[in-house]
Amino acid sequence: MSEAAPTPSQTVGPFFDIGFRWLHTQDLVGPSVPGAIRIAGGVFDGVGDPIPDAVVEIFQADAEGRFPPETETGWRGFGRCLSDPEGGFHFVTVKPGSVAPGNAPHVDVSVFARGLLQRLVTRCYFGDEERANAADEVLCSLDDGVAATLVAPVEDGTYRFDIHVQGEKETAFFAW
């Protein structure tokens, strides 16, 4: 009798649309709220093709740099968006305040997608915060080209943040 070989591992799914559609919370504030901003982008694979079934989650401080439950306003600081058929996602939120010295305003981002056994963790910094970004401890610890993948430029009033899960344009991800 021959020895059986191990079965190769496989990913199951994606079932994000089924499991998360009811938890889709891309508007942290209404678009008419003073200070409301829009962050939009796409999720792309290693060859630059859109990932139409990804989940992008954000967690952030409020405009004063406070995380829940420190806020008195009911601010949750959490959003979730399923990518559309072109890999697109967007959030309406407020620009977070700096949470500590040496820390530029940013949004923490998690990505879940087909083929990933664990979420990817990154940050979205704001392109119009050049001075704060230049002093940010995390951005300063990265090569310029890598740091640039974390900075969302402003395009037509929207912060554009594309996420490349691998490949030549890969976004910088952090171990957690």
Secondary structure, 3 states (H helix, E strand, C coil): CCCCCCCCCCCCCCCHHHHHHHHCECECCCCCCCCEEEEEEEEECCCCCECCCCEEEEECCCCCCCCCCCCCCCCCCEEEEECCCCCEEEEEEECCCCCCCCCCCEEEEEEECCCCCCCEEEEEEECCCHHHHHHCHHHHCCCHHHHHCCEECEECCEEECCEECCCCCCCCCCCC
